[in-house]
Amino acid sequence: MFAPILQDKEALLPVEGVNPVLCTARQLEDALEDGDLSLSDVTALVQTLRDSAFLRRARRLHRYVGGAEETTTAKRLSAVAERVIASLPAPTPEAFQDAVSPVRFAAVFTAHPTFALSNPVYAALADCASEEVLPDEAPFFETHRRDGPPTLEEEFTLATQAIIRARDAMDQLNGALLETAQHHWPEAWTSIIPRPVIATSWVGYDTDGRTDIGWWDTLRLRLRMKLFQLERLDQQISASGALAPALTDRLHKAIACVKTQISATPTGPDAEAVARFADALVNEHATALLNVDDLAEDLDAALQAAPPAAQLPLAVARAG
């Protein structure tokens, strides 16, 4: 339908120095005025081009990570762990720890994408890219546009969802490293703490570039991120099947304390609210835990006391 219009010899020819896109737009404009083309035709073409671009992007994402099939991914990660061991200056757990404990890569989720697509479209794009066999047709959406600009809360939600998926992937990598170490050094592997990759977020910290973020927003979001980390660790310990009453008791108290701090976070420069917030932060700082190292001894004790089946998942949780 469009080819005869765009290939019409009598149509406006491109002129040197004139944008060819503008020339094409003029041809389509003339066709619409003459009734040779309808708005529904243009809409259908835009949707076709849009869906084609969607599939191309899904294919690029799929190729970029080499696919997302779980068995294949597990084999690739195990191969990475074996390559690390093969490259060690000495085949010892100490050399392995020196190789896998320094941070090699850091992913910072800035939450500053163009936000050109709506969230369901982004989710569909990720789902398509994660399929073992990519679909031939894009999922139908009336529009890919967003309903409105994202809010800070929405940005935070999107960033944390991305970090959770990244955290799951990093746990897979750490699990492969630890499992390989367990095979090579069954008596010493529990001392190894791999942390070659980390992930964090910049959402809520851009106070010099935006007017919709106050310092209270920054602290509230940071506390929420801390809460997610504590709750994730608690869930991992529970799922491992290990009994670690001292560790879980400290975690539960920290979780409750951080929730209280989040509730006390002010929503503006109110002096009394700021005072209450400061009191919650300062007077309960030990209970809320200031550093991941605060749990190191309890985690090590839980790992050493855990049954063999629970040791690997506990070691992965400790590495995270």
N, C-alpha and C positions, 0 to 999 in steps of 0.2 A: 504493500500500500504506500509506503514512504519512498521506495526506490524510484518509481516513476516521477514523483514530485522533485526529489533531490537530483535526479539525473536528467531533468528536462533541459534540453539544449537552449530553450528560449528563456530559461530561468535566469535570475540575476547571477552573473559569473563572479567568482572571487576577484577582487581587485588588489593589486599589490599595495601593501601597507594597511589593508582593511582586515580586521579580524574575521577569519573564515567561519567562526562560530556565529558571529553576527550575520554573515551572509546566509547561513543555514537557517537561522531564526527568521530572517526576512522571508525566505522561501516558504517556511511553514506558516508564517503569518499570512502570506498571500493565499496559500491553499485554504486556510481556515476562512478567510474572507470570501473566497470564491465558492465555498461549500464542497471543495474536493476532499476536505479533511474535517473530522469532528473532534471535539474535546475528548470524547471517550476514546477515540483512536490514539490521541496523544497520551492519555492516561495509561492505556494499555501498553504503549511503547515504553513509557517511563517505568512502569512496573516490571516489564521484561528486562530492561537494562539494569534496574535495581536488583532484581533477583539473580541475574547473571553475575553482578558484582558481589552479591552475598555469597554465592557458591564459590567464586574465585577466592574470596577472602577465607572462607572455611577451608578450602584446599591448602592455601598457604599456611594457615595455622596448623593444619594436620601434618603437613610436611615438615614444618619448623621443629616440632617436637618428636617427629618420627612415629606418629600414631599414638594412640592412648589405650591400646589393648592391654589388659592387666598382666597377662602371662608374659607377653613380649617385654613389657616394661620391667617386670621383675627380673627377667633374664639379663636385660641390658644393665640394670643396676648391679646385679651380682658380678657381671663382667667388669664393671667399673671398679668394684671393690677388689677383685683379683688383680686388676692392672695396678692398683695402688700398692698392693702387697709386692707384686713383682718388681716395682720400681724402688722399693725401700733400700737404703744403704746397708741395712742388716735386717734379717728376718726375725725381728723381736717385737713384742707388743709395745715397747717404749718407742721404737721407731715408727710404728703404725700410729700411735697416739700423736707423735710429733707431726705426722703427715695429715691427719684428719681433724685435729682440734683447732688449728688456726682458721679463721674465716677466710674463705677464698672468694665467695660471691655474696653480695648483699642486694636484696630486691627491696626497693622502696616504692610503695604504692602511693603515688602522689595525688591521685584522684583529680588530675587535671586533664583528662581526655577531652575531646571535643563535645562529648555528650550529644553527638549528632543523632544517635539511635535511641529508641525507647528501651527500657530495661528488658521487656520480654523478647525483643529482637536480639539484644546482646546475649541473652540466655540461650535463645534458639541457635545463634551462631556458634556458641561454645559447644552446645550439644551436637550440632552437625560436625564440627571439627573433631569431636571426641569419638565419633563413630568409627568402627573398624573399617567399614565400607561406606564411603561418603555417598549421600543421596544424589540422585540425578536432578531432583527438583527442590527448589527452596520452599520452606514452609510459607503458607500464604498469610500475609498481613495486609490489612487495608492500607496502612501507612507504616513506615518505619520511623516517623517523626515522634519526638517526645511531646507530651501534653503541655509541658512547661519547663522552665529551667530547674535544675536540681537544687534541692535544699542542702544545707550542711549535713543534716541528719541522713539524707539519702546518700550523699557522698560517703559518709562514714560507713553506712551499711554496705555499700558496694565495695569499699576498700576492705572492710573486715571479711566479707564473703570471699574476696580474692585471697586474703591472707590465710584464711582457714584452708582453702584449697591448696595454697602454697605450703602451709604447715603439714597437711596430709602428705604431700609429695616429698617434703623434706624428711618426714618420718619414715617414708618408704626407703629413701636413700640411706638414712642413718640405720634403719633396720638391716639393710643389705650389708652395710659396713660392719655392723656388730655381729651379724650372723656369720660372716666370713671370718671375722676375728675369733669368734667362738670355735669355729672349725679348726683354725690354725693353732690357737692357744687356749685350750679348754680350761686351763687352771688360772689364767690371768686376764681373760677378755673383759671381765666385769669392771676392771679399772679404767677401761677406755671410754672416753666421752667425745664422740665425734660432733663437730659443729662447723662443717665446711660451708654451709649456706645458712643465711639468716634472712628474715623478712620483717619489714616494719612499715609504718604508714606516716604520711606527712599531713593527713587530713586534720584540720583544726589548728595547725601550727603556723599557717601562713598569715600571721597577724599584721605583717608589714605590707601585704599586697591586697588585702581585702578589708572591707568595712563591716562585714557581717559576722566577724569573729572577735569575741572579747577574750580576755585572759581566762575568764571563768569557763568559757567553752573549751579552751585548750586543756585546762586541767580536768574538766569533766570527761572529755573524750579520752584523755590519757588514762584516767582511772577506769573507765569502761574497758579499755584495751587490757589493762592489768587484770580486771575481773575476768575477762574472757580467758586469759592465760591461766589464771588460778583454777577456774572451773574446768578447763580442758585437762589440766594435770590431775585434778580430782577424778574426772571421768576415766582417764587412762589408768590410774591406780586401781579404781574399782573394776574396770574391765579386765585387768591383768589377773584378778583372782587372789592377789597377795593380801595378806593381813598385815597392815602397817598402822596400828592405832595411833602411835605418837605422831606420825606424819600426817595422817588424815585429820587428826584433831587440830593440828596447827593450820592445816589448809582450810578447814571449815571455819575456824575462828577468823582467819585472814579474809575469807570470802565475805563473811558477815560484816566485818569491819569496813571493807572496801565498799560494800553496798551502802553502809551508813554514810561514808564519806561522799559517795556519789549523790545521795539524797540531800546532803548538806551543802552541796556546791551551789553558790549563788547564781542568780540569773542576770545580775547586773551589779553596778557599783554601790551596793547597799552595805553600809558600815556594819550593822548588826549581823547581817547574813554572812559577811566576810569574817567577822569575829567567830561565829559559830563554826564556820568551815575551817578556819585556822585551828580552832580547838580540836576538831575531829582529826585533822591531819597530824598535828604535833603530838597530842597526848596519846594517840593510838598508833603511832608510827611503828612501834615494835611488833604489835599484833598484826598489823596490815602487811608486814614484811617489806623491807626496803630493797632487797636484792635477792636474786635467785640463789646466791650462795648461802642465804640464810637457811635454806632447806637442804643444803648439800649433805650434812651429816646424817640427817633423817633419811634422805633418799638412799645414801650408801648403806645404811643399816638395814633398810627395808629390802634392798636388792640382795644383800648377803644372806638375809634370813628367809627370802622367798623360795618357794619350791622351784625346781628347774624350769617347769613350764611357764612360770610367771616372770622369770628373770629377764628374758629378752624384751618383752613389752615394757617392763619397768625401766630397763636400760634405755630404751627408745624414748620413754617419757622423760627420763633424766636429761637426755641429750637435747630435748626440746626446750 
